[in-house]
Amino acid sequence: MKYRLVLLVSIFIYCISFSLNAQSYQNAVHHPCLKCHSQQSYSFHNTVTNLEMKRLMNPYYILDTVAMTSGVHKQFDCTDCHSSEYGTYPHQANLKLEPLSTCLDCHGGDASFAKYQFERIDEEFKKSVHYKAYGDNFTCTKCHSQHTYRATARTSDNVLEIVDYSNKMCLSCHNDMKKYKLVSGHDNPKLVQIHEWLPNQELHFQHVRCIECHTEVVDSLMVSHDILPKEKALRKCVECHSANSRLKASLYKYQNLQKRSEKGDLNTVLANESYVIGSHQSPILKLASIIIFILTLVGIVIHSVFRILKKK
């Protein structure tokens, strides 16, 4: 009984501390890390001069605490991933050289995360142009911020929100000269010029994700991570604009969106803010159009017959 009580108390304290970590992001001024890393500037006591100093924070080290509270890792504290030695300032220079834990260090081989197939994702990623070009230097966090990432595709039923969130991950590098050059070593190409062959370019960027055309679709994975070379990117309109649209195997494969793509009824088409010509075919509208077409032909034939008879 005594040991059971100790165990329950320990679990309770752990849960409370876990909750406090998440809540402390909302009150950043009292968080040991975020009181500096959520601000434009930070203050510290200079032990050499014995003066209080104030410095500008490196903009790349300023964290969005609002986004952190809605991220998938919101229940974790900074030192769950970063060294506890960061609690001392000035930070030791060698701490920056320590490798951070990868996604598979936590998620790999864990049955509770099996449905996300992290190992399969890693296999697909290693086929991608990103990994082939940059190897282990191109990590998951280059696209998925460990601080703010949200599983939008799994949770949102708004197509435009899913598309916008996904494309921003790509554009955070491909539309940022500094970040792109940091990884690639050369200037980033102009996206508008590269996609000038694409009709209604702006509409496509707003309503479909980059990965719809730039990845190899894998049925067994929720999101394909095999980013293709630009030469292999999809350019055939009918791949999406047809009854057997590849979007049903990619963007519309999520259960929270399947109601939009599988039913095909009139209400689904009208309610879908990301309607794709050719892929969202409504049986009712299709039948109605055939009937109207036949009636039109019959009308023309009858009219022609009466005209001929009248002339006689």
Backbone bond lengths (Angstrom), bond angles and torsions (degrees), N, CA, C in turn:
res aa  C-N    CA-C-N  psi(-1)  N-CA   C-N-CA  omega(-1)  CA-C   N-CA-C  phi
1 M - - - 1.470 - - 1.524 110.47 -
2 K 1.334 114.72 -41.27 1.461 120.36 -178.78 1.527 110.76 -62.38
3 Y 1.349 115.72 -44.86 1.463 119.99 -178.84 1.526 111.24 -67.28
4 R 1.335 115.41 -35.47 1.461 119.65 179.02 1.527 110.43 -64.52
5 L 1.325 115.95 -40.15 1.465 120.91 179.15 1.528 110.66 -64.86
6 V 1.322 115.96 -42.45 1.474 120.57 178.46 1.523 110.31 -62.02
7 L 1.337 115.86 -41.53 1.459 120.69 179.75 1.527 111.22 -63.46
8 L 1.336 116.21 -44.40 1.463 120.40 179.97 1.524 111.51 -63.72
9 V 1.329 116.14 -41.27 1.467 120.39 178.57 1.524 110.45 -63.96
10 S 1.329 116.34 -40.90 1.470 120.81 179.79 1.519 110.96 -63.09
11 I 1.339 115.38 -44.31 1.468 119.82 179.16 1.520 110.39 -63.06
12 F 1.334 116.24 -41.32 1.465 120.90 -179.89 1.529 111.09 -62.29
13 I 1.325 116.30 -45.50 1.469 120.92 -180.00 1.525 110.30 -63.82
14 Y 1.345 116.21 -40.22 1.466 120.40 179.75 1.524 110.83 -63.22
15 C 1.339 115.53 -43.92 1.469 119.72 -179.51 1.520 111.24 -65.28
16 I 1.330 116.20 -39.94 1.464 120.24 179.02 1.522 110.48 -63.70
17 S 1.334 116.46 -44.29 1.468 119.79 -179.89 1.514 110.75 -65.72
18 F 1.344 116.39 -36.12 1.465 121.60 177.93 1.517 110.27 -62.12
19 S 1.337 114.42 -44.06 1.458 120.12 -179.89 1.519 111.12 -66.84
20 L 1.320 116.44 -39.55 1.464 120.31 -179.61 1.515 111.41 -64.37
21 N 1.340 116.18 -35.40 1.457 119.52 178.31 1.518 110.50 -59.21
22 A 1.338 115.84 -45.59 1.461 120.21 -179.20 1.521 110.80 -67.28
23 Q 1.343 115.99 -43.01 1.452 119.51 -177.93 1.523 111.68 -67.08
24 S 1.348 116.22 -29.74 1.459 118.97 -176.52 1.520 112.00 -67.61
25 Y 1.342 117.50 -21.18 1.456 119.75 175.94 1.527 110.35 -63.12
26 Q 1.333 116.32 -31.08 1.457 120.44 -178.97 1.530 111.51 -77.15
27 N 1.313 116.05 -17.61 1.458 120.82 178.67 1.524 107.48 -123.56
28 A 1.327 114.40 66.38 1.459 121.49 -167.74 1.520 113.98 -61.70
29 V 1.319 117.76 -28.74 1.470 119.77 -175.98 1.523 112.00 -64.10
30 H 1.334 117.01 -18.68 1.461 120.40 179.67 1.526 112.37 -104.44
31 H 1.327 116.41 3.05 1.458 119.96 179.12 1.525 108.72 -88.72
32 P 1.330 118.61 133.97 1.474 120.52 -175.10 1.524 114.27 -59.15
33 C 1.332 117.90 -29.19 1.470 120.84 179.69 1.528 111.81 -98.11
34 L 1.331 115.17 -46.07 1.463 119.88 -172.93 1.520 113.56 -74.63
35 K 1.303 117.85 -15.22 1.465 118.51 176.69 1.529 110.15 -62.84
36 C 1.332 115.99 -20.73 1.473 120.78 173.57 1.526 111.01 -105.64
37 H 1.343 115.88 -45.84 1.462 120.50 -170.74 1.525 114.36 -81.46
38 S 1.313 117.51 6.79 1.466 119.94 172.13 1.527 110.57 -114.26
39 Q 1.331 115.86 5.95 1.462 121.02 -175.11 1.533 111.06 -116.82
40 Q 1.322 115.29 159.36 1.463 120.95 176.64 1.531 111.58 -73.25
41 S 1.323 115.55 -23.72 1.463 120.37 179.83 1.523 109.29 -140.93
42 Y 1.306 116.31 165.40 1.464 120.65 179.00 1.528 109.23 -143.75
43 S 1.314 115.20 156.46 1.467 121.35 -178.97 1.521 109.90 -120.96
44 F 1.312 115.88 151.15 1.461 120.44 177.76 1.528 109.20 -158.20
45 H 1.298 115.21 162.04 1.464 120.40 179.01 1.524 109.25 -93.95
46 N 1.307 116.02 120.95 1.458 122.05 178.78 1.526 108.28 -83.58
47 T 1.325 115.55 108.57 1.470 119.80 -176.23 1.531 112.24 -72.11
48 V 1.333 116.81 -17.48 1.466 120.27 179.76 1.525 110.47 -77.78
49 T 1.341 115.32 -47.55 1.474 119.91 -179.05 1.519 112.38 -94.69
50 N 1.347 115.58 -9.98 1.465 121.73 -177.36 1.532 111.67 59.98
51 L 1.349 115.00 36.99 1.460 120.92 179.47 1.528 109.78 -123.00
52 E 1.332 115.47 154.91 1.457 120.72 172.87 1.528 108.23 -82.68
53 M 1.314 116.68 126.38 1.463 121.78 -176.10 1.529 110.18 -113.25
54 K 1.330 115.15 152.06 1.459 121.01 175.93 1.522 108.61 -132.84
55 R 1.325 115.93 128.23 1.463 121.23 -176.77 1.533 110.40 -130.28
56 L 1.342 114.91 158.22 1.462 120.21 173.64 1.525 109.57 -78.22
57 M 1.320 116.05 138.49 1.461 120.49 177.89 1.526 109.89 -81.41
58 N 1.315 116.08 138.61 1.464 121.09 173.44 1.534 108.35 -56.07
59 P 1.334 118.49 121.70 1.479 119.92 -175.43 1.525 113.88 -58.08
60 Y 1.331 117.60 -25.85 1.463 120.26 179.03 1.531 111.93 -75.67
61 Y 1.323 116.44 -11.44 1.464 120.38 179.63 1.524 112.53 -106.73
62 I 1.331 116.43 8.78 1.465 120.31 176.54 1.529 108.38 -89.91
63 L 1.315 116.65 124.31 1.462 121.74 -175.54 1.524 111.43 -102.95
64 D 1.320 114.35 144.06 1.463 121.88 177.75 1.529 108.04 -86.44
65 T 1.314 116.90 101.52 1.464 120.46 -175.54 1.525 112.48 -69.19
66 V 1.326 117.22 -27.45 1.469 120.15 177.14 1.528 109.60 -66.23
67 A 1.337 115.72 -45.01 1.465 120.30 178.57 1.526 111.11 -66.88
68 M 1.317 116.93 -33.25 1.467 120.53 -179.75 1.524 111.49 -64.83
69 T 1.316 116.79 -36.31 1.466 120.05 -177.82 1.524 112.73 -71.63
70 S 1.337 117.27 -13.66 1.466 120.09 177.52 1.525 111.74 -110.23
71 G 1.325 117.24 2.02 1.460 121.44 -179.55 1.524 112.19 -78.74
72 V 1.320 116.17 165.06 1.469 120.71 -177.23 1.525 112.30 -69.00
73 H 1.324 117.65 -19.26 1.464 121.20 -179.86 1.524 112.29 -104.30
74 K 1.307 116.71 23.86 1.464 120.71 -174.16 1.528 113.29 -63.12
75 Q 1.328 117.30 -21.45 1.463 119.84 -178.36 1.526 112.88 -84.13
76 F 1.322 116.82 -4.19 1.457 119.84 -177.24 1.523 111.19 -98.91
77 D 1.310 114.51 152.24 1.456 119.52 175.10 1.525 108.81 -98.33
78 C 1.314 116.20 165.21 1.467 121.36 -174.65 1.531 112.12 -56.12
79 T 1.333 115.95 -43.68 1.465 119.67 -175.02 1.525 113.35 -77.60
80 D 1.333 117.29 0.88 1.460 118.98 170.89 1.527 110.26 -70.73
81 C 1.324 116.06 -24.59 1.469 121.32 178.69 1.531 111.81 -115.75
82 H 1.325 116.06 -37.53 1.461 120.84 -179.06 1.531 110.13 -94.58
83 S 1.312 115.59 157.36 1.463 121.03 -179.37 1.529 111.05 -61.28
84 S 1.316 115.51 140.67 1.469 120.36 177.82 1.527 111.20 -66.14
85 E 1.332 116.54 -16.20 1.464 120.54 179.62 1.526 111.97 -69.62
86 Y 1.345 116.52 -12.82 1.462 119.27 175.16 1.525 111.11 -67.78
87 G 1.314 116.93 -11.33 1.462 120.37 178.27 1.515 112.99 -66.80
88 T 1.329 116.41 -16.42 1.464 121.15 178.60 1.520 110.04 -100.75
89 Y 1.331 116.54 132.83 1.467 120.74 177.46 1.527 108.98 -121.27
90 P 1.339 119.58 137.45 1.467 127.73 3.28 1.536 111.84 -66.11
91 H 1.348 115.05 142.76 1.457 119.82 179.05 1.525 109.87 -67.80
92 Q 1.309 115.74 144.34 1.461 119.95 176.23 1.530 109.52 -66.30
93 A 1.310 116.16 135.24 1.468 121.05 -175.93 1.525 112.12 -61.69
94 N 1.329 117.22 -34.80 1.468 119.54 -175.78 1.526 112.96 -71.71
95 L 1.338 117.85 -13.11 1.461 120.01 178.73 1.527 111.16 -63.92
96 K 1.329 116.74 -31.29 1.465 120.41 179.80 1.525 111.99 -66.60
97 L 1.328 115.86 -22.55 1.462 120.04 -177.10 1.525 112.51 -86.53
98 E 1.320 116.68 -12.72 1.459 119.46 179.87 1.528 110.23 -71.79
99 P 1.327 117.70 130.46 1.475 119.63 179.27 1.522 111.05 -68.21
100 L 1.326 115.40 138.09 1.459 120.11 177.13 1.527 109.80 -81.25
101 S 1.290 115.84 158.72 1.461 120.28 176.69 1.523 109.48 -63.66
102 T 1.311 116.28 141.95 1.461 120.77 176.33 1.527 109.35 -90.07
103 C 1.318 115.94 171.40 1.467 120.38 179.43 1.530 110.77 -60.12
104 L 1.332 116.39 -40.85 1.461 120.07 -177.47 1.525 112.36 -71.63
105 D 1.314 117.66 -21.09 1.466 119.77 176.95 1.523 110.60 -61.80
106 C 1.323 116.00 -32.52 1.470 120.41 179.10 1.525 112.13 -101.18
107 H 1.330 116.18 -42.01 1.467 120.38 -171.50 1.524 113.85 -93.66
108 G 1.311 117.40 -19.60 1.462 119.94 -176.81 1.518 112.55 -73.04
109 G 1.331 116.31 138.21 1.459 120.87 176.70 1.508 114.94 69.10
110 D 1.319 117.26 13.02 1.468 121.69 -179.91 1.525 108.76 -103.66
111 A 1.326 115.84 118.07 1.469 120.66 -176.23 1.526 112.16 -60.57
112 S 1.329 117.08 -29.32 1.468 119.91 -178.39 1.525 112.16 -69.94
113 F 1.342 116.78 -17.22 1.466 120.84 178.30 1.529 111.83 -110.64
114 A 1.323 116.87 10.94 1.466 121.01 -173.88 1.524 112.47 -58.76
115 K 1.337 117.06 -34.89 1.466 119.94 -176.55 1.531 112.46 -65.39
116 Y 1.328 116.86 -20.04 1.465 119.85 179.55 1.529 112.39 -85.22
117 Q 1.325 117.08 -13.27 1.469 123.46 175.19 1.536 113.01 54.10
118 F 1.303 116.20 51.61 1.462 120.03 -178.58 1.529 112.17 -61.33
119 E 1.337 116.53 -35.40 1.464 118.96 179.41 1.529 111.05 -65.61
120 R 1.343 116.48 -41.19 1.466 120.53 177.46 1.527 110.93 -65.07
121 I 1.319 115.67 -39.95 1.467 120.20 178.02 1.525 109.82 -60.35
122 D 1.328 115.76 -42.21 1.467 120.24 179.53 1.526 110.67 -63.30
123 E 1.329 116.82 -39.75 1.467 120.76 178.04 1.529 110.80 -62.83
124 E 1.334 116.10 -44.73 1.463 120.28 179.95 1.523 111.12 -66.14
125 F 1.329 115.67 -41.27 1.463 119.81 -179.77 1.526 111.33 -60.52
126 K 1.321 116.71 -37.28 1.464 119.89 -178.22 1.529 112.80 -72.14
127 K 1.335 116.62 -8.12 1.468 120.51 172.03 1.527 111.16 -89.68
128 S 1.321 116.29 -13.86 1.463 121.27 -170.36 1.520 112.61 -74.64
129 V 1.321 114.41 160.74 1.460 120.90 179.23 1.523 110.90 -64.40
130 H 1.316 117.37 -29.77 1.464 120.68 178.82 1.527 111.01 -63.37
131 Y 1.327 115.70 -48.07 1.466 118.90 -177.38 1.529 111.28 -71.26
132 K 1.326 116.29 -40.01 1.465 119.34 -179.44 1.525 111.76 -63.09
133 A 1.325 116.09 -32.00 1.467 119.82 -178.58 1.527 112.64 -84.44
134 Y 1.337 116.98 -35.61 1.466 119.22 -170.74 1.522 114.18 -123.55
135 G 1.331 117.30 -3.46 1.457 120.70 174.53 1.518 113.61 59.91
136 D 1.326 115.74 -143.94 1.463 121.15 -175.94 1.527 112.88 -68.84
137 N 1.326 117.17 -11.12 1.465 119.52 176.82 1.528 111.55 -70.78
138 F 1.332 115.80 -20.38 1.466 119.71 177.56 1.522 107.54 -96.65
139 T 1.312 115.88 99.81 1.466 121.43 -175.78 1.527 111.06 -100.95
140 C 1.314 115.35 173.44 1.473 121.21 178.99 1.529 111.38 -55.77
141 T 1.334 115.37 -37.01 1.465 119.63 -174.14 1.524 113.26 -71.41
142 K 1.330 117.35 -8.95 1.460 118.90 174.53 1.533 110.09 -64.59
143 C 1.337 116.21 -28.33 1.469 121.01 178.97 1.526 112.13 -112.59
144 H 1.331 115.70 -40.03 1.466 120.75 -175.30 1.529 109.47 -105.98
145 S 1.304 116.44 103.91 1.463 120.00 179.61 1.525 109.98 -65.24
146 Q 1.323 115.89 122.77 1.460 119.28 179.62 1.524 111.94 -67.25
147 H 1.327 116.63 -16.99 1.466 120.32 -179.28 1.529 112.49 -85.73
148 T 1.320 117.16 -36.72 1.472 119.44 -168.95 1.522 115.01 -126.61
149 Y 1.330 118.82 0.55 1.465 120.05 -173.71 1.528 112.12 -60.52
150 R 1.331 115.48 134.64 1.466 122.55 175.59 1.524 109.15 -121.18
151 A 1.321 116.91 140.39 1.471 121.33 179.31 1.528 108.89 -82.75
152 T 1.316 116.00 63.82 1.465 122.01 -173.24 1.521 112.22 -60.03
153 A 1.320 116.93 -41.65 1.467 120.25 -176.87 1.524 112.08 -62.38
154 R 1.321 116.77 -29.18 1.463 120.63 -179.26 1.525 112.73 -86.28
155 T 1.308 117.05 -21.04 1.465 119.40 -171.10 1.524 114.49 -113.30
156 S 1.324 117.65 -26.96 1.463 119.95 -175.56 1.527 111.12 -89.97
157 D 1.338 116.12 144.93 1.463 120.35 173.84 1.528 110.48 -107.19
158 N 1.323 115.59 15.25 1.461 121.91 179.31 1.528 108.81 -106.16
159 V 1.319 116.56 111.86 1.463 121.22 -176.21 1.526 111.29 -59.31
160 L 1.322 116.39 -44.16 1.461 119.78 -176.95 1.525 111.55 -64.09
161 E 1.322 116.79 -34.97 1.464 120.22 177.96 1.523 110.66 -66.78
162 I 1.323 116.17 -42.85 1.466 120.83 178.54 1.524 110.55 -62.25
163 V 1.322 116.14 -45.50 1.466 121.49 -179.31 1.527 110.55 -63.46
164 D 1.319 116.16 -47.26 1.464 120.83 -177.93 1.523 111.29 -61.31
165 Y 1.328 116.80 -44.79 1.468 120.37 -177.87 1.526 110.87 -65.95
166 S 1.327 116.08 -41.85 1.462 120.39 -179.34 1.526 111.27 -66.41
167 N 1.320 116.58 -46.11 1.466 120.09 -177.36 1.523 112.37 -66.99
168 K 1.325 116.30 -31.02 1.467 118.68 177.91 1.521 111.21 -64.71
169 M 1.332 117.16 -30.09 1.465 119.79 176.39 1.524 110.46 -64.39
170 C 1.325 115.99 -41.85 1.471 119.92 178.72 1.529 111.05 -69.02
171 L 1.328 114.98 -45.49 1.464 120.08 -175.58 1.523 112.51 -71.03
172 S 1.329 117.15 -21.17 1.463 119.26 179.28 1.523 111.02 -60.11
173 C 1.326 116.42 -22.33 1.462 120.87 176.38 1.528 111.09 -111.29
174 H 1.328 116.23 -49.25 1.465 120.56 -174.43 1.525 113.25 -71.26
175 N 1.312 116.95 -12.62 1.465 120.01 176.91 1.527 111.21 -117.93
176 D 1.333 115.23 17.80 1.462 121.40 179.78 1.527 108.15 -126.85
177 M 1.313 116.27 110.27 1.462 121.00 -173.33 1.531 112.23 -58.99
178 K 1.330 116.95 -42.80 1.462 120.48 -175.91 1.523 111.58 -68.11
179 K 1.329 116.92 -47.80 1.461 120.31 -177.89 1.523 111.16 -68.00
180 Y 1.329 116.71 -38.74 1.463 119.99 -179.51 1.529 110.37 -64.71
181 K 1.316 116.05 -43.77 1.467 120.19 -178.38 1.524 111.21 -69.67
182 L 1.325 116.80 -31.30 1.459 120.56 178.08 1.525 110.83 -60.13
183 V 1.325 116.42 -38.22 1.466 121.23 -178.31 1.524 111.67 -86.31
184 S 1.338 116.11 -47.07 1.465 120.09 -171.14 1.525 114.20 -89.75
185 G 1.334 115.91 -28.50 1.459 118.93 -178.05 1.511 113.80 88.55
186 H 1.335 117.37 0.63 1.467 120.09 177.38 1.528 109.71 -141.84
187 D 1.327 115.85 167.69 1.465 120.45 -176.49 1.526 111.12 -64.64
188 N 1.321 114.86 148.08 1.465 118.84 179.24 1.523 110.73 -77.32
189 P 1.324 117.27 140.61 1.471 120.70 179.18 1.526 110.78 -71.34
190 K 1.314 116.27 156.18 1.460 121.62 178.72 1.527 109.22 -77.82
191 L 1.311 116.71 115.39 1.458 121.24 -174.15 1.524 112.63 -63.71
192 V 1.323 116.38 -37.81 1.467 119.85 -179.14 1.524 110.25 -63.55
193 Q 1.313 116.45 -41.60 1.464 120.32 -179.67 1.523 111.58 -69.35
194 I 1.317 116.74 -40.33 1.464 120.38 -179.91 1.523 111.26 -63.76
195 H 1.334 115.95 -35.03 1.464 120.72 -177.64 1.529 112.69 -99.61
196 E 1.324 117.12 21.84 1.464 119.27 -177.38 1.533 112.36 -66.95
197 W 1.328 117.27 -18.51 1.469 121.33 177.11 1.531 111.53 -72.37
198 L 1.334 116.09 -19.36 1.462 121.80 -173.49 1.528 111.07 -81.67
199 P 1.328 118.87 119.04 1.470 120.35 178.50 1.529 110.69 -69.53
200 N 1.323 116.11 149.72 1.472 121.11 -179.17 1.531 110.63 48.56
201 Q 1.305 114.32 53.08 1.463 121.28 -173.05 1.527 112.88 -55.08
202 E 1.317 116.53 -46.12 1.463 120.08 -177.27 1.526 111.85 -62.71
203 L 1.336 116.38 -40.92 1.466 120.27 178.73 1.525 111.42 -63.30
204 H 1.312 116.53 -40.39 1.461 119.90 178.46 1.528 110.67 -63.29
205 F 1.320 117.10 -43.94 1.460 120.49 -179.60 1.523 111.81 -63.42
206 Q 1.317 116.85 -29.55 1.463 121.12 -177.88 1.526 112.96 -84.21
207 H 1.342 117.01 -25.99 1.459 119.55 -169.92 1.525 115.55 -115.03
208 V 1.315 118.13 -9.80 1.468 119.93 174.60 1.525 109.35 -135.69
209 R 1.319 115.02 151.75 1.457 119.96 -178.86 1.527 110.86 -80.81
210 C 1.307 115.68 155.25 1.466 120.86 175.79 1.531 110.58 -55.93
211 I 1.331 116.02 -39.77 1.463 120.20 -174.33 1.522 112.85 -69.80
212 E 1.336 118.10 -12.33 1.462 120.19 176.12 1.529 110.64 -61.17
213 C 1.312 116.44 -36.13 1.465 121.59 -178.03 1.526 112.87 -104.65
214 H 1.314 116.70 -20.99 1.464 120.01 -171.71 1.523 114.10 -106.20
215 T 1.336 117.91 13.77 1.466 120.10 175.84 1.520 110.44 -133.28
216 E 1.305 114.33 161.65 1.460 121.51 172.95 1.524 107.15 -88.29
217 V 1.317 117.34 119.75 1.462 120.93 -177.21 1.526 110.22 -67.86
218 V 1.334 115.84 129.75 1.460 122.43 177.46 1.523 107.76 -120.42
219 D 1.318 116.76 115.91 1.464 121.02 -174.67 1.524 112.90 -61.38
220 S 1.319 116.94 -33.97 1.461 120.10 -174.00 1.526 113.45 -81.86
221 L 1.333 117.73 -7.05 1.464 121.02 179.30 1.523 110.25 -113.29
222 M 1.321 116.07 142.42 1.455 120.11 179.04 1.526 111.42 -65.68
223 V 1.330 116.33 -40.14 1.466 121.40 178.63 1.520 108.43 -133.00
224 S 1.308 116.01 125.76 1.457 119.76 178.84 1.526 110.05 -74.27
225 H 1.330 116.51 137.30 1.464 121.43 -179.82 1.529 112.21 -115.29
226 D 1.315 116.02 7.51 1.468 120.06 177.82 1.531 108.24 -88.18
227 I 1.327 116.40 86.97 1.464 121.77 -179.57 1.528 108.59 -74.07
228 L 1.322 115.88 123.31 1.463 121.37 -174.89 1.529 111.96 -84.52
229 P 1.333 117.14 155.86 1.471 119.69 171.06 1.525 109.35 -62.04
230 K 1.314 116.91 154.68 1.466 120.11 -175.88 1.529 112.41 -59.61
231 E 1.337 116.77 -28.01 1.467 119.82 -179.72 1.530 111.65 -66.89
232 K 1.331 116.59 -24.29 1.464 120.62 -177.67 1.524 112.72 -100.81
233 A 1.313 117.00 4.56 1.469 120.21 179.59 1.526 110.07 -63.90
234 L 1.310 116.17 146.68 1.465 122.15 -176.62 1.524 111.09 -67.10
235 R 1.342 115.77 134.00 1.466 120.48 177.51 1.524 112.00 -132.70
236 K 1.317 117.57 2.98 1.463 120.87 -178.83 1.528 109.63 -91.76
237 C 1.314 116.36 116.42 1.466 121.63 -177.45 1.525 112.04 -59.99
238 V 1.341 116.44 -38.06 1.466 120.37 -174.63 1.525 112.60 -67.32
239 E 1.324 117.45 -15.90 1.461 119.44 177.93 1.531 111.17 -62.82
240 C 1.323 116.00 -30.28 1.471 120.72 178.12 1.526 111.56 -107.01
241 H 1.332 115.95 -39.70 1.466 120.93 -175.27 1.529 110.74 -90.38
242 S 1.327 114.95 65.42 1.463 121.62 177.33 1.519 107.92 -156.33
243 A 1.324 115.86 167.51 1.466 119.99 -178.67 1.526 110.91 -62.04
244 N 1.329 116.06 -33.47 1.461 120.76 179.45 1.527 109.61 -98.81
245 S 1.311 116.16 51.99 1.458 122.49 -174.20 1.526 112.13 -62.98
246 R 1.330 116.05 138.01 1.461 119.98 177.37 1.526 111.30 -67.41
247 L 1.326 116.91 -15.88 1.462 119.94 177.36 1.525 111.58 -63.17
248 K 1.331 116.60 -26.97 1.463 119.88 178.41 1.524 111.13 -69.08
249 A 1.321 116.44 -21.50 1.463 120.71 178.56 1.520 111.87 -99.14
250 S 1.330 116.12 -0.61 1.465 119.00 -179.84 1.525 110.60 -128.63
251 L 1.320 117.65 -85.70 1.463 120.85 -175.73 1.522 112.45 -62.77
252 Y 1.346 117.44 -40.46 1.460 120.98 -174.63 1.526 113.15 -95.56
253 K 1.329 117.54 15.83 1.458 119.21 -178.70 1.531 111.74 -81.75
254 Y 1.327 118.09 -16.67 1.455 120.88 -178.39 1.524 110.42 -69.78
255 Q 1.301 116.57 140.41 1.462 121.87 -177.85 1.518 111.79 -59.37
256 N 1.325 116.51 -32.99 1.459 119.70 -178.70 1.525 112.26 -72.81
257 L 1.345 117.71 -8.23 1.465 120.64 178.61 1.524 113.04 -119.34
258 Q 1.319 117.17 -8.67 1.457 119.46 -174.30 1.521 112.43 -60.87
259 K 1.310 116.63 -30.22 1.461 119.71 179.03 1.522 111.18 -60.16
260 R 1.333 116.78 -24.25 1.461 120.63 -178.64 1.523 111.73 -80.70
261 S 1.322 117.38 -27.72 1.458 119.34 -171.73 1.519 114.69 -107.89
262 E 1.334 118.15 -20.75 1.453 119.83 -173.43 1.523 113.50 -94.82
263 K 1.327 117.52 -36.37 1.460 119.74 -174.94 1.516 111.86 -69.71
264 G 1.332 115.42 -44.50 1.453 119.36 177.02 1.511 114.40 68.55
265 D 1.341 119.50 14.88 1.452 119.67 179.81 1.521 110.49 -82.88
266 L 1.337 115.77 171.99 1.461 121.10 -173.99 1.519 111.78 -61.60
267 N 1.339 116.98 -41.87 1.464 120.20 -178.53 1.522 111.36 -63.38
268 T 1.335 116.20 -38.28 1.461 119.98 179.41 1.517 110.89 -63.47
269 V 1.328 116.19 -43.13 1.463 120.67 -178.91 1.523 110.62 -64.75
270 L 1.331 116.14 -45.29 1.461 120.04 -177.50 1.523 111.84 -69.46
271 A 1.343 116.99 -31.37 1.462 120.46 -176.49 1.518 112.59 -85.27
272 N 1.318 117.27 -11.31 1.457 120.67 -174.28 1.522 110.78 -85.13
273 E 1.342 115.89 113.02 1.462 119.69 -178.49 1.521 112.21 -76.77
274 S 1.333 117.07 -3.73 1.459 120.21 178.15 1.522 110.01 -124.30
275 Y 1.313 115.63 47.06 1.467 121.60 -179.35 1.525 110.29 -62.37
276 V 1.320 116.32 132.18 1.462 121.89 -179.76 1.517 108.98 -114.21
277 I 1.321 115.90 119.80 1.461 121.00 -179.18 1.525 109.90 -58.21
278 G 1.328 115.68 128.29 1.459 120.67 176.50 1.508 114.47 95.56
279 S 1.348 117.35 -28.55 1.463 119.26 -176.42 1.523 112.47 -95.51
280 H 1.333 117.18 -32.40 1.463 121.24 179.95 1.530 109.14 -97.30
281 Q 1.312 116.12 75.53 1.456 120.43 -178.25 1.524 110.03 -89.40
282 S 1.335 115.41 128.50 1.455 121.30 178.89 1.526 109.40 -97.60
283 P 1.330 118.65 121.44 1.468 120.87 178.93 1.527 112.44 -56.77
284 I 1.336 117.18 -36.91 1.468 120.86 -179.42 1.524 110.40 -64.98
285 L 1.342 115.78 -48.70 1.463 119.71 179.63 1.527 111.13 -65.58
286 K 1.331 115.69 -36.54 1.462 119.65 179.95 1.532 110.59 -64.08
287 L 1.355 116.18 -44.89 1.463 121.04 178.46 1.524 110.65 -64.86
288 A 1.342 115.44 -42.02 1.468 119.52 -179.51 1.524 110.98 -62.28
289 S 1.337 116.58 -40.83 1.469 119.64 -179.51 1.525 111.22 -66.14
290 I 1.345 116.68 -36.35 1.474 120.25 178.01 1.527 110.55 -66.29
291 I 1.342 116.11 -43.81 1.470 120.53 179.47 1.528 110.67 -62.18
292 I 1.342 115.63 -44.88 1.471 119.77 179.32 1.525 110.58 -61.69
293 F 1.335 116.08 -41.06 1.467 120.34 179.93 1.532 110.68 -63.34
294 I 1.345 116.16 -44.35 1.473 120.22 179.89 1.524 110.80 -64.76
295 L 1.342 116.33 -44.19 1.467 120.05 179.12 1.524 111.27 -62.28
296 T 1.333 115.86 -36.88 1.465 119.88 177.97 1.526 110.55 -63.64
297 L 1.341 116.40 -44.05 1.462 120.54 178.31 1.530 111.02 -62.93
298 V 1.346 115.33 -43.48 1.470 119.70 178.77 1.524 110.18 -60.72
299 G 1.337 115.91 -42.85 1.460 120.48 179.08 1.515 112.02 -61.27
300 I 1.337 115.92 -41.91 1.467 120.25 179.37 1.524 110.41 -64.48
301 V 1.339 116.30 -43.05 1.469 120.60 -179.64 1.529 110.61 -63.32
302 I 1.341 116.73 -47.25 1.473 120.85 179.88 1.525 110.63 -61.35
303 H 1.330 115.35 -43.60 1.460 119.95 179.31 1.534 110.65 -61.46
304 S 1.327 116.17 -42.53 1.469 120.50 179.85 1.526 111.00 -64.51
305 V 1.333 116.56 -41.36 1.468 120.57 179.62 1.522 110.77 -61.59
306 F 1.331 116.78 -46.06 1.468 120.49 179.65 1.528 111.29 -63.43
307 R 1.329 117.01 -37.37 1.468 119.97 178.28 1.523 110.77 -63.81
308 I 1.334 115.30 -41.28 1.478 119.98 -179.96 1.528 110.64 -66.65
309 L 1.345 116.09 -45.11 1.468 120.26 179.82 1.525 111.71 -63.62
310 K 1.311 116.26 -36.55 1.464 120.58 -178.81 1.524 110.91 -67.03
311 K 1.322 117.01 -37.03 1.463 120.49 179.22 1.522 111.53 -66.37
312 K 1.341 116.20 -32.37 1.463 119.60 179.26 1.521 110.61 -72.54
